């Protein structure tokens, strides 16, 4: 039974990783942007951001329900805020509702790179 469960979760993770991500682009001369979206009732809305290794990265949910969170594969799960020095050139930000919901919920996320 454990193998079946592991395979099931592996398939879920693969499906989530295969989703289309909207690329976050900054206006010329800008190092930050407010990103608006809808955290789906189930699953997540995916955004990607390109940067140079060594840059400081910051992302935070600044508006929306209290249960809206960000997960960044390989960095951390289910947080309202992330701040770290990048060691990769691209990251995916999966925005989701922490608890199962009936409908999508709007949010605003601040993303900054320095």
ABEGO torsion letter per residue (X at the ends): XAAAAAAAAAAAAAAAAABBBBBBBBBBGBABBBBBBBBBABEBBBBBBBBBBGBBBBBBBABEBAABBBBBBGABBGBABBBBBBABABBBBBBBBABBBABBBBBBBBBBBX
